[in-house]
Amino acid sequence: MTYDIEDNQEELVSEIAPDTPLPKDLISHLESRKQHRQDVINTTDKLTRFFVGWSLNSTGFFLAKYLLITGGGVNLWLAITLSFSICSVGSLAGLTGLRINYNSDGLEVDNMQNLFKTAGGLVFAGVTTWLAVKDYKYFENLTKETVTQINQDIQTIEKQNPQSDPWVSIAVAVALFIGSIAIIFKVRE
């Protein structure tokens, strides 16, 4: 038993029935859910970029401070280089979408906003590095001035009382040690 289907009948049989239109309230609900999901994705992306950038900048800052405190001026350029490199990682990652072409029409640049974000990130990395070095230089100068003043005071006391020569130095050293320990472990109110 065979079925003979004519060409025009075959077209009618193979047609797809149109979709039933969705109710308007369901369409508006689906649109609001889609918009809410897009807002959540955008907010999550912004928060992720903020925290990654913040952690990279704080890591670079504290690494520079650690190197400068432990090694002093010997580690100055190492601290500057590492701090700037770590701080700029997040901003250099934004260059991945930048595309620059030169054709017969001239220069064509896509995703230029990534270039501005990268430039801003590099400026921020430079400022973070400068702040770390500035803090180190401030405390280095403060320490040198304090040591000079303490030495002058010890020499003045020793000239006035030559019999207390070693004891004044020992007393000052003990006082400085106790004072620094008290400052380190002082609980902030």
Secondary structure by P-SEA (a helix, b strand, c coil): cbbbbcaaaaaaaacccccccccaaaaaaaaaaaaaaaaaaaaaaaaaaaaaaaaaaaaaaaaaaaaaaaccccaaaaaaaaaaaaaaaaaaaacccbbbbbcccccccccaaaaaaaaaaaaaaaaaaaaaaaaaaaaaaaaaaaaaaaaaaaaaaaaacccaaaaaaaaaaaaaaaaaaaaaacccc
